[in-house]
Structure formats: C-alpha cells, structure tokens
Amino acid sequence: MVLMATTAGDQQSVDVLIVGAGVSGIGAAYYLQRDHPQRSYAIIEARGALGGTWDLFKYPGVRSDSDLHTFGFEFRPWRSSVAIADADSILAYLRETAAEYGIDRRIRYHTKAVAATWSAADTSWTVTTENTETGERDTITCRWLFSASGYYRYDEGFTPHFEGRERFTGPIVHPQHWPADLDYAGKRVVVIGSGATAVTLIPAMAGTAAHVTMLQRTPSYVLPVPTRDKLNARLRRLLGEDRAFAITRRLNIFRQVAVWRLCQKYPAGARKVIRDLNAKMLPAGYPVDEHFRPPYDPWDQRMCIVPDGDLFRVIREGTASVVTGQIETFTETGVLLTDGRELEADIIVTATGLNVQALGAMTLTVDGTPVQAADRFVYKGMMLSGVPNFVFVFGYTNASWTLKVGLVGEHFTRLLSHMDAHGYGTVTPVADASMPAAPFTAFASGYIKRALDRLPRQGNRPPWRISPTYSADAKLLRRGPVDDPELRFEAVKESVSP
Ligand SMILES: Cc1cc2nc3c(=O)[nH]c(=O)nc-3n(C[C@H](O)[C@H](O)[C@H](O)COP(=O)(O)OP(=O)(O)OC[C@H]3O[C@@H](n4cnc5c(N)ncnc54)[C@H](O)[C@@H]3O)c2cc1C
C-alpha cells in the first residue's frame, strides 16, 4: 500500500522532526507515516538534494560495497540482480522511494539543524535552523527529534598531515571533493589509502590513467564478491521479483552475520581463506603477504569488497599496482617513501577517509544543561541517556547500514504506540551514572578511533550495549518489548501544543 503524506512540510511546529534526508531519514519517515499517519512530521536537509552519501560523492566508480538486497529498504524491493550497485542507481532508488511514498514533499532543503533545546515545561524541542544558502536563522518546534544525519562531516574529508605537500606541482585531490573537470587520461596517479574508497577508485581509473598506484601504509582485507547475484536472477525467473527479493534479503542477512561470526570465532582460518582467494586472483609470484596481509584480524576493521575482483584484474593487467610503505615527503614530482623509493605522479589522490561527526554537529541542550554526546550512554543503540524524546540512527559497520534504519524505525513507532496507549508524552532513558562505560564501538578502523572521544558510550549490560549484529538487534528492537524499567515515561501535559 502506498502511504501518502497527510500534512504539508512547511509547518513551524511538527510532532516529529527528522534531521537528514539520506537513507536513514527517508527510512525513518516511511515507518513513521506507515504506523502513525496522523502525526505531522518534516525532514530538514542541509543540502539541496536528498540521498546524502549517494548524492555527495562524485569520484570515479562510486558504488556500494553492500549488496543492495540488504542495503535497499525492506519495504521497497531492490528489483535487480545487480547486487553491488553504482551511486547513480542507489540515488535513483532513493529518489523513487521518496517520491512513491510522498516523503519528498516533506523535505525542507538548505535547512540545517544547528541547535536543539528541550524544554520539559513545554515538552518539546526547539530546533534552531540555518538556511545554508542565506545564513538566515529560524526555529521549528517538535515533540520528537530524530537525528538521521549520518556519521561524517560533509564539508571536509579527513586528510592527515603530509610533509612537503606544498612542493607537489600537480593536483592533490580528496575523493570527497572530486573536481568534475579532473582529467586523468594518460596521467600517472598515486592514490594514498587502502580503504573502500581507494579500492573503488583504482579499478575505475585504471586503463584511462597511464598508471594508478595504490600507496598504502597498512594493507586491508580485500574480498572479491560477484556484482550480479546469480541465485537472485534464478529466483526472479522462478518466483517473481518480490519473492526473489525477500528470499535473497534473508539469505544475505544470514550470510553477513554468519561471515562476521566465523571471522570472530576463527580468525586464523578466515585469514587463510581470504589469503588463498587473493593469491588465486593475483599473478604468480605476487607478494600477497606484503600487500594484502593486514596486521589485524578479519572484521576488526571494515573489509574492502571488490566486485568481480576488479582490483585484482587491473593489477594482473598491469594498469595498477600496490606499494606498501611510509611516506617521507611529497616532492615536486610525486612521493618519496621512508625506504628511499620514489613514486612519480601527475595527480595525487588522498583517499584517507572521513571526519566522523556525531548527530549532524547539532548542539543539544536539555532544560538548560548542554549535552555532550561523549558523556551519555547509548540506549538500545538508538537513544541517549538523559535526553528526552530523541532518537538517532547509526547503522552497522559489519552489515548494511539500512538494516539498522529499519529496526530503529520500527522500534520508534512501537514506542510511540505504547506511549499513545498509556497517555505518555515524554520518554527519557535513565542510566545509572556509575555504570562502567565502554567505547561506542570496538571497531578499530582509523576514522572511528579518531572520533571515539566525541561519540556516546556503551554501558556494561543491555539495553546500554550496542548489539554487534542484526540478528541480536532484531531480537531486541523488532521482537523485544518497548516498555523498559530503564525508561522514564511522563504523562502528556494537556495544555501543551502541538
Ligand atoms: C562512499 C561511501 C560508500 C558507502 N557504502 C556503503 C555500503 O555499501 N554499505 C553500507 O552499509 N554503508 C555504506 N556507507 C556508509 C553510508 O554512509 C551509509 O550506509 C548510509 O548511506 C548513511 O545514510 P544516512 O542517511 O544515515 O547518512 P548520510 O548518507 O550521510 O545522509 C545524512 C544526511 O543528513 C544531512 N545532515 C547532516 N547533518 C545535518 C544537519 N545538522 N541538519 C540538516 N541536515 C543534516 C546531510 O546533508 C545528509 O544529506 C558508505 C559511505 C560512503 C561515504
């Protein structure tokens, strides 16, 4: 059934204000209007377009590394056997989803949330917004604030300090700010990095560039996966698109959790399997251990996916190569390594990552007290201790982000139904302040480690721990009760609007 928006998106006062119109904001809006069509809501989006990540990044080859049968929404089948999809297809899917459910009409573009203040007296948030084109400030009030603002800064990617950077005479490009007119045909390109972006860029540029060198300090795990899901293609022919999607999605969710569990349980075996796969796809005598053997165990950091082994193909073809070493300095003509090797370059790409940012950089205040995310405990991975009527989404690092969007969206609307049924207007997770705290995640990727002191913390027991897998969250968020002794509910105040 197609649900239609019931309230115009230009009110200054709404029941629920969603911040961000990416995968998370669109997903949150869907569940809200499906389960609570009577509630008014709006989405504010700092940029001039929806889609977030999938609209922002423009570097060659931008694509998912998750399969779209799990990265797409559960409620809107990904109707293709192409499992690893390019950014344009994902963006088209998000635009179509937003249009089909009338969600696009609720989005207020160029509207950035800069601050949000909760008032217990009014039982509402007052959100200060900034028009990102004019700088003009305004306010919106809401009963609920839903942060779907992603996890990184849009204005600036992460670049470490490189000695001698100013000496290099060619362009130095960060993938987050890819110049539309960058001509790399016939040029020697050095890509610094070994993460998902580097392994995506390199096969996309190889062949057009004279040569592409991936310069990495430390290797990552690189796993070949098929672009096309053959089983899904067969199921589509046999059972039709929708049933094929439902089965593929279940299988892939199971596979993601199973692979992660196996890697955690048998790291040595997992290392060997990945190494053997890599060796098979690389030329005979290739120094696999030098370039593809990370010092950590599989899934301690996010694994890199290469569709149909494209990275290995361009290495075999000789249009790309990998160098593992430490940068001493940039020079006029390239990069000098600490071991004396020199890499000649016409263009340097710094695929060095993102700047993680919590809650869209909004400052939160609860009844006059500023909220530092790092001082708060995470409740069920979706709320913060001591912060009333506030939900956020932070997706999985070991599975498709969107899987979490679905579970948080459902749990949120069940919580609203519970509150409606009991006449509650406010809910606040209340944590025991003496509970031992742990970092937001044990995930060891550099971009996460750099941000841990700005992210909320976990406690030492449920519901204050973040579930490591989708299956654990499905139990907690989809099937588990919403009522909880660690939530403080307060009755609706009759005199209050909206
Ligand atoms: C290149 C790349 C590839 C990725 N591939 C995958 C993948 O294959 N699988 C996977 O699971 N994950 C992947 N990720 C992670 C990815 O970001 C998420 O999966 C997902 O797209 C995040 O959606 P989101 O809506 O939460 O955040 P975003 O896509 O970041 O969208 C957030 C939106 O909120 C807006 N916003 C932020 N702050 C404010 C504010 N204060 N006020 C108003 N608006 C605000 C932003 O402008 C943006 O439009 C990838 C990330 C990158 C960078």
PDBQT file of the ligand as one rigid body, heavy atoms in Angstrom, charges set to zero:
ROOT
HETATM    1  C1  LIG A 501      31.440   6.330  -0.404  1.00  0.00    +0.000 C 
HETATM    2  C2  LIG A 501      30.657   5.590   0.631  1.00  0.00    +0.000 A 
HETATM    3  C3  LIG A 501      30.156   4.325   0.362  1.00  0.00    +0.000 A 
HETATM    4  C4  LIG A 501      29.417   3.647   1.333  1.00  0.00    +0.000 A 
HETATM    5  N1  LIG A 501      28.948   2.397   1.057  1.00  0.00    +0.000 NA
HETATM    6  C5  LIG A 501      28.230   1.745   1.981  1.00  0.00    +0.000 A 
HETATM    7  C6  LIG A 501      27.715   0.442   1.724  1.00  0.00    +0.000 A 
HETATM    8  O1  LIG A 501      27.908  -0.123   0.675  1.00  0.00    +0.000 OA
HETATM    9  N2  LIG A 501      27.001  -0.159   2.696  1.00  0.00    +0.000 N 
HETATM   10  C7  LIG A 501      26.762   0.431   3.899  1.00  0.00    +0.000 A 
HETATM   11  O2  LIG A 501      26.103  -0.171   4.723  1.00  0.00    +0.000 OA
HETATM   12  N3  LIG A 501      27.233   1.655   4.154  1.00  0.00    +0.000 NA
HETATM   13  C8  LIG A 501      27.949   2.328   3.250  1.00  0.00    +0.000 A 
HETATM   14  N4  LIG A 501      28.421   3.577   3.519  1.00  0.00    +0.000 N 
HETATM   15  C9  LIG A 501      28.041   4.235   4.746  1.00  0.00    +0.000 C 
HETATM   16  C10 LIG A 501      26.856   5.164   4.330  1.00  0.00    +0.000 C 
HETATM   17  O3  LIG A 501      27.134   6.459   4.570  1.00  0.00    +0.000 OA
HETATM   18  C11 LIG A 501      25.567   4.674   4.903  1.00  0.00    +0.000 C 
HETATM   19  O4  LIG A 501      25.328   3.382   4.541  1.00  0.00    +0.000 OA
HETATM   20  C12 LIG A 501      24.316   5.464   4.536  1.00  0.00    +0.000 C 
HETATM   21  O5  LIG A 501      24.277   5.957   3.232  1.00  0.00    +0.000 OA
HETATM   22  C13 LIG A 501      24.190   6.532   5.534  1.00  0.00    +0.000 C 
HETATM   23  O6  LIG A 501      22.926   7.083   5.388  1.00  0.00    +0.000 OA
HETATM   24  P1  LIG A 501      22.452   8.214   6.363  1.00  0.00    +0.000 P 
HETATM   25  O7  LIG A 501      21.182   8.730   5.822  1.00  0.00    +0.000 OA
HETATM   26  O8  LIG A 501      22.485   7.749   7.762  1.00  0.00    +0.000 OA
HETATM   27  O9  LIG A 501      23.613   9.312   6.265  1.00  0.00    +0.000 OA
HETATM   28  P2  LIG A 501      24.068  10.198   5.036  1.00  0.00    +0.000 P 
HETATM   29  O10 LIG A 501      24.012   9.474   3.766  1.00  0.00    +0.000 OA
HETATM   30  O11 LIG A 501      25.378  10.783   5.434  1.00  0.00    +0.000 OA
HETATM   31  O12 LIG A 501      22.967  11.344   4.985  1.00  0.00    +0.000 OA
HETATM   32  C14 LIG A 501      22.847  12.247   6.036  1.00  0.00    +0.000 C 
HETATM   33  C15 LIG A 501      22.094  13.457   5.535  1.00  0.00    +0.000 C 
HETATM   34  O13 LIG A 501      21.873  14.308   6.645  1.00  0.00    +0.000 OA
HETATM   35  C16 LIG A 501      22.182  15.646   6.287  1.00  0.00    +0.000 C 
HETATM   36  N5  LIG A 501      22.579  16.350   7.505  1.00  0.00    +0.000 N 
HETATM   37  C17 LIG A 501      23.646  16.064   8.313  1.00  0.00    +0.000 A 
HETATM   38  N6  LIG A 501      23.667  16.913   9.360  1.00  0.00    +0.000 NA
HETATM   39  C18 LIG A 501      22.607  17.734   9.212  1.00  0.00    +0.000 A 
HETATM   40  C19 LIG A 501      22.107  18.825   9.975  1.00  0.00    +0.000 A 
HETATM   41  N7  LIG A 501      22.698  19.224  11.113  1.00  0.00    +0.000 N 
HETATM   42  N8  LIG A 501      20.989  19.458   9.538  1.00  0.00    +0.000 NA
HETATM   43  C20 LIG A 501      20.368  19.046   8.385  1.00  0.00    +0.000 A 
HETATM   44  N9  LIG A 501      20.800  18.034   7.618  1.00  0.00    +0.000 NA
HETATM   45  C21 LIG A 501      21.918  17.388   8.033  1.00  0.00    +0.000 A 
HETATM   46  C22 LIG A 501      23.308  15.507   5.273  1.00  0.00    +0.000 C 
HETATM   47  O14 LIG A 501      23.388  16.662   4.464  1.00  0.00    +0.000 OA
HETATM   48  C23 LIG A 501      22.892  14.259   4.516  1.00  0.00    +0.000 C 
HETATM   49  O15 LIG A 501      22.080  14.545   3.414  1.00  0.00    +0.000 OA
HETATM   50  C24 LIG A 501      29.174   4.258   2.582  1.00  0.00    +0.000 A 
HETATM   51  C25 LIG A 501      29.712   5.521   2.847  1.00  0.00    +0.000 A 
HETATM   52  C26 LIG A 501      30.442   6.186   1.895  1.00  0.00    +0.000 A 
HETATM   53  C27 LIG A 501      30.999   7.532   2.231  1.00  0.00    +0.000 C 
ENDROOT
TORSDOF 0
